[in-house]
């Protein structure tokens, strides 16, 4: 089943290279949520994240020939998103960047789902307080489950630098959580 999925992805990539619009729609359907959430978590602005998401897919469509097939397609798209977010962060005014439901979770479900959503939103609000360069590796490591090596490939940092940023980011996040009244129970 996995091999069929990989062949299917390769076929879609070939269709992208041929300029087929349906392939772009497939790309957006398959990876749109991950790219949007990544941008929202990094930028702290859902509307700006929507713009970045569109830019990511436009760039991917225009530059699909630059995708070598090494590494995952998702990783390549995340790398584009991270670079675009960095550019926006350099240009954007900090006054416009506020936390706005990055997960886009607006649906209401069972009590346990509501509790989980509250917990996640609370955690994301603490993550938003961590400086961008540390928040970036935290999001890639914990949200996308990327390895240190993969984060280095996405960010262009050496593995040692990624480890250092991850360690410092965790420490800063822990400080934010403690200041917010969270306790270390394990």
C-alpha positions as YAML, in Angstrom:
chain: A
units: angstrom
residues:
- id: 1
  name: UNK
  ca: [0.00, 0.00, 0.00]
- id: 2
  name: UNK
  ca: [2.82, 2.41, 0.85]
- id: 3
  name: UNK
  ca: [4.54, 1.73, -2.49]
- id: 4
  name: UNK
  ca: [1.34, 2.56, -4.35]
- id: 5
  name: UNK
  ca: [1.12, 5.81, -2.40]
- id: 6
  name: UNK
  ca: [4.72, 6.70, -3.29]
- id: 7
  name: UNK
  ca: [4.14, 5.89, -6.97]
- id: 8
  name: UNK
  ca: [1.02, 7.98, -6.87]
- id: 9
  name: UNK
  ca: [2.94, 10.90, -5.36]
- id: 10
  name: UNK
  ca: [5.63, 10.55, -8.03]
- id: 11
  name: UNK
  ca: [2.95, 10.58, -10.71]
- id: 12
  name: UNK
  ca: [1.48, 13.78, -9.24]
- id: 13
  name: UNK
  ca: [4.93, 15.36, -9.18]
- id: 14
  name: UNK
  ca: [5.37, 14.52, -12.85]
- id: 15
  name: UNK
  ca: [1.98, 16.06, -13.55]
- id: 16
  name: UNK
  ca: [3.10, 19.19, -11.67]
- id: 17
  name: UNK
  ca: [6.22, 19.32, -13.83]
- id: 18
  name: UNK
  ca: [3.97, 19.21, -16.91]
- id: 19
  name: UNK
  ca: [2.01, 22.18, -15.54]
- id: 20
  name: UNK
  ca: [-1.28, 20.41, -14.91]
- id: 21
  name: UNK
  ca: [-3.62, 22.48, -12.76]
- id: 22
  name: UNK
  ca: [-5.22, 19.40, -11.22]
- id: 23
  name: UNK
  ca: [-1.81, 18.47, -9.83]
- id: 24
  name: UNK
  ca: [-1.60, 21.83, -8.05]
- id: 25
  name: UNK
  ca: [-5.05, 21.19, -6.55]
- id: 26
  name: UNK
  ca: [-3.82, 17.77, -5.37]
- id: 27
  name: UNK
  ca: [-0.73, 19.36, -3.80]
- id: 28
  name: UNK
  ca: [-2.84, 21.93, -1.96]
- id: 29
  name: UNK
  ca: [-5.34, 19.33, -0.78]
- id: 30
  name: UNK
  ca: [-2.64, 16.98, 0.44]
- id: 31
  name: UNK
  ca: [-0.35, 19.46, 2.21]
- id: 32
  name: UNK
  ca: [-2.40, 22.63, 2.63]
- id: 33
  name: UNK
  ca: [-3.34, 22.10, 6.28]
- id: 34
  name: UNK
  ca: [0.23, 21.32, 7.36]
- id: 35
  name: UNK
  ca: [1.66, 24.31, 5.52]
- id: 36
  name: UNK
  ca: [-1.00, 26.68, 6.83]
- id: 37
  name: UNK
  ca: [-0.58, 25.51, 10.42]
- id: 38
  name: UNK
  ca: [3.18, 25.79, 10.19]
- id: 39
  name: UNK
  ca: [2.95, 29.36, 8.92]
- id: 40
  name: UNK
  ca: [0.31, 30.28, 11.52]
- id: 41
  name: UNK
  ca: [2.40, 28.87, 14.36]
- id: 42
  name: UNK
  ca: [5.50, 30.67, 13.18]
- id: 43
  name: UNK
  ca: [3.89, 34.00, 12.32]
- id: 44
  name: UNK
  ca: [1.15, 34.18, 14.96]
- id: 45
  name: UNK
  ca: [-1.28, 35.53, 12.37]
- id: 46
  name: UNK
  ca: [-3.83, 33.27, 10.67]
- id: 47
  name: UNK
  ca: [-4.52, 35.67, 7.81]
- id: 48
  name: UNK
  ca: [-0.85, 36.20, 7.05]
- id: 49
  name: UNK
  ca: [-0.44, 32.41, 7.23]
- id: 50
  name: UNK
  ca: [-3.10, 32.05, 4.51]
- id: 51
  name: UNK
  ca: [-1.09, 34.40, 2.30]
- id: 52
  name: UNK
  ca: [2.11, 32.47, 2.99]
- id: 53
  name: UNK
  ca: [0.36, 29.17, 2.24]
- id: 54
  name: UNK
  ca: [-0.74, 30.45, -1.14]
- id: 55
  name: UNK
  ca: [2.78, 31.71, -1.84]
- id: 56
  name: UNK
  ca: [4.24, 28.33, -0.88]
- id: 57
  name: UNK
  ca: [2.08, 26.48, -3.38]
- id: 58
  name: UNK
  ca: [2.63, 29.06, -6.10]
- id: 59
  name: UNK
  ca: [6.41, 28.82, -5.61]
- id: 60
  name: UNK
  ca: [6.27, 25.03, -5.48]
- id: 61
  name: UNK
  ca: [4.26, 24.96, -8.71]
- id: 62
  name: UNK
  ca: [6.63, 27.38, -10.42]
- id: 63
  name: UNK
  ca: [9.79, 25.70, -9.13]
- id: 64
  name: UNK
  ca: [8.80, 22.02, -9.05]
- id: 65
  name: UNK
  ca: [11.78, 21.28, -11.31]
- id: 66
  name: UNK
  ca: [14.03, 22.30, -8.40]
- id: 67
  name: UNK
  ca: [12.59, 19.49, -6.27]
- id: 68
  name: UNK
  ca: [15.20, 16.77, -6.69]
- id: 69
  name: UNK
  ca: [13.22, 13.96, -5.11]
- id: 70
  name: UNK
  ca: [15.71, 13.70, -2.25]
- id: 71
  name: UNK
  ca: [13.83, 14.00, 1.00]
- id: 72
  name: UNK
  ca: [10.10, 14.22, 1.25]
- id: 73
  name: UNK
  ca: [7.91, 16.51, -0.80]
- id: 74
  name: UNK
  ca: [6.34, 17.66, 2.47]
- id: 75
  name: UNK
  ca: [9.78, 18.59, 3.80]
- id: 76
  name: UNK
  ca: [10.51, 20.58, 0.66]
- id: 77
  name: UNK
  ca: [7.21, 22.47, 1.02]
- id: 78
  name: UNK
  ca: [7.87, 23.13, 4.72]
- id: 79
  name: UNK
  ca: [11.32, 24.48, 3.82]
- id: 80
  name: UNK
  ca: [9.69, 26.91, 1.37]
- id: 81
  name: UNK
  ca: [7.19, 27.92, 4.07]
- id: 82
  name: UNK
  ca: [9.90, 28.47, 6.68]
- id: 83
  name: UNK
  ca: [11.91, 30.65, 4.30]
- id: 84
  name: UNK
  ca: [8.85, 32.71, 3.37]
- id: 85
  name: UNK
  ca: [7.95, 33.09, 7.06]
- id: 86
  name: UNK
  ca: [11.47, 34.29, 7.81]
- id: 87
  name: UNK
  ca: [11.16, 36.88, 5.05]
- id: 88
  name: UNK
  ca: [7.80, 38.06, 6.40]
- id: 89
  name: UNK
  ca: [9.20, 38.26, 9.92]
- id: 90
  name: UNK
  ca: [12.00, 40.50, 8.70]
- id: 91
  name: UNK
  ca: [9.54, 42.79, 6.94]
- id: 92
  name: UNK
  ca: [6.49, 42.66, 9.19]
- id: 93
  name: UNK
  ca: [5.78, 45.00, 12.06]
- id: 94
  name: UNK
  ca: [5.62, 43.17, 15.39]
- id: 95
  name: UNK
  ca: [2.47, 45.13, 16.23]
- id: 96
  name: UNK
  ca: [0.54, 43.16, 13.59]
- id: 97
  name: UNK
  ca: [1.61, 39.76, 14.88]
- id: 98
  name: UNK
  ca: [-0.80, 38.38, 17.46]
- id: 99
  name: UNK
  ca: [-1.82, 34.83, 18.31]
- id: 100
  name: UNK
  ca: [-4.98, 33.92, 16.37]
- id: 101
  name: UNK
  ca: [-6.08, 30.25, 16.65]
- id: 102
  name: UNK
  ca: [-3.19, 28.82, 14.59]
- id: 103
  name: UNK
  ca: [-4.65, 25.36, 14.45]
- id: 104
  name: UNK
  ca: [-7.79, 26.69, 12.79]
- id: 105
  name: UNK
  ca: [-9.82, 24.44, 15.04]
- id: 106
  name: UNK
  ca: [-13.22, 26.02, 15.08]
- id: 107
  name: UNK
  ca: [-15.35, 22.90, 15.30]
- id: 108
  name: UNK
  ca: [-16.79, 21.78, 18.61]
- id: 109
  name: UNK
  ca: [-16.97, 18.15, 19.57]
- id: 110
  name: UNK
  ca: [-17.09, 16.06, 22.72]
- id: 111
  name: UNK
  ca: [-15.99, 17.31, 26.10]
- id: 112
  name: UNK
  ca: [-12.65, 15.52, 25.74]
- id: 113
  name: UNK
  ca: [-12.14, 17.15, 22.31]
- id: 114
  name: UNK
  ca: [-12.94, 20.55, 23.81]
- id: 115
  name: UNK
  ca: [-10.53, 19.92, 26.68]
- id: 116
  name: UNK
  ca: [-7.85, 18.88, 24.17]
- id: 117
  name: UNK
  ca: [-8.46, 21.99, 22.04]
- id: 118
  name: UNK
  ca: [-8.21, 24.24, 25.12]
- id: 119
  name: UNK
  ca: [-4.98, 22.51, 26.17]
- id: 120
  name: UNK
  ca: [-3.49, 22.83, 22.67]
- id: 121
  name: UNK
  ca: [-4.47, 26.48, 22.32]
- id: 122
  name: UNK
  ca: [-3.09, 27.21, 25.75]
- id: 123
  name: UNK
  ca: [0.20, 25.49, 24.84]
- id: 124
  name: UNK
  ca: [0.38, 27.35, 21.52]
- id: 125
  name: UNK
  ca: [-0.10, 30.64, 23.32]
- id: 126
  name: UNK
  ca: [3.00, 29.83, 25.39]
- id: 127
  name: UNK
  ca: [4.94, 28.75, 22.30]
- id: 128
  name: UNK
  ca: [4.09, 32.12, 20.71]
- id: 129
  name: UNK
  ca: [6.01, 33.85, 23.51]
- id: 130
  name: UNK
  ca: [9.26, 32.07, 22.56]
- id: 131
  name: UNK
  ca: [11.48, 34.08, 20.15]
- id: 132
  name: UNK
  ca: [11.06, 33.13, 16.50]
- id: 133
  name: UNK
  ca: [14.43, 31.43, 15.98]
- id: 134
  name: UNK
  ca: [13.63, 28.98, 18.80]
- id: 135
  name: UNK
  ca: [9.91, 28.72, 18.02]
- id: 136
  name: UNK
  ca: [10.82, 27.64, 14.49]
- id: 137
  name: UNK
  ca: [12.74, 24.53, 15.63]
- id: 138
  name: UNK
  ca: [10.16, 23.71, 18.31]
- id: 139
  name: UNK
  ca: [7.37, 23.71, 15.72]
- id: 140
  name: UNK
  ca: [9.38, 21.63, 13.26]
- id: 141
  name: UNK
  ca: [10.49, 19.14, 15.93]
- id: 142
  name: UNK
  ca: [7.28, 18.67, 17.91]
- id: 143
  name: UNK
  ca: [4.52, 19.56, 15.45]
- id: 144
  name: UNK
  ca: [6.04, 18.04, 12.30]
- id: 145
  name: UNK
  ca: [8.10, 15.35, 14.09]
- id: 146
  name: UNK
  ca: [11.18, 16.20, 12.03]
- id: 147
  name: UNK
  ca: [14.56, 14.89, 13.18]
- id: 148
  name: UNK
  ca: [17.39, 17.25, 14.06]
- id: 149
  name: UNK
  ca: [19.01, 16.42, 10.71]
- id: 150
  name: UNK
  ca: [15.77, 17.15, 8.82]
- id: 151
  name: UNK
  ca: [15.33, 20.45, 10.67]
- id: 152
  name: UNK
  ca: [18.86, 21.36, 9.63]
- id: 153
  name: UNK
  ca: [17.96, 20.64, 6.02]
- id: 154
  name: UNK
  ca: [14.83, 22.79, 6.25]
- id: 155
  name: UNK
  ca: [16.46, 25.73, 8.06]
- id: 156
  name: UNK
  ca: [19.95, 25.53, 6.57]
- id: 157
  name: UNK
  ca: [21.47, 25.19, 10.06]
- id: 158
  name: UNK
  ca: [24.06, 22.63, 11.13]
- id: 159
  name: UNK
  ca: [22.83, 19.82, 13.40]
- id: 160
  name: UNK
  ca: [24.72, 21.27, 16.38]
- id: 161
  name: UNK
  ca: [23.01, 24.62, 15.86]
- id: 162
  name: UNK
  ca: [19.60, 22.93, 15.64]
- id: 163
  name: UNK
  ca: [20.29, 21.02, 18.88]
- id: 164
  name: UNK
  ca: [21.36, 24.23, 20.58]
- id: 165
  name: UNK
  ca: [18.27, 26.14, 19.39]
- id: 166
  name: UNK
  ca: [16.03, 23.26, 20.41]
- id: 167
  name: UNK
  ca: [17.60, 23.08, 23.87]
- id: 168
  name: UNK
  ca: [17.37, 26.85, 24.37]
- id: 169
  name: UNK
  ca: [13.83, 26.91, 22.98]
- id: 170
  name: UNK
  ca: [12.73, 24.17, 25.38]
- id: 171
  name: UNK
  ca: [14.26, 26.07, 28.30]
- id: 172
  name: UNK
  ca: [12.50, 29.29, 27.26]
- id: 173
  name: UNK
  ca: [9.21, 27.45, 26.79]
- id: 174
  name: UNK
  ca: [9.59, 25.80, 30.20]
- id: 175
  name: UNK
  ca: [10.18, 29.26, 31.75]
- id: 176
  name: UNK
  ca: [7.03, 30.57, 30.03]
- id: 177
  name: UNK
  ca: [5.01, 27.59, 31.28]
- id: 178
  name: UNK
  ca: [6.27, 28.00, 34.86]
- id: 179
  name: UNK
  ca: [5.50, 31.73, 34.77]
- id: 180
  name: UNK
  ca: [2.03, 30.83, 33.54]
- id: 181
  name: UNK
  ca: [1.41, 28.53, 36.49]
- id: 182
  name: UNK
  ca: [2.12, 25.15, 34.90]
- id: 183
  name: UNK
  ca: [3.86, 22.63, 37.11]
- id: 184
  name: UNK
  ca: [6.47, 20.03, 36.24]
- id: 185
  name: UNK
  ca: [4.74, 16.83, 37.35]
- id: 186
  name: UNK
  ca: [6.93, 14.32, 35.61]
...
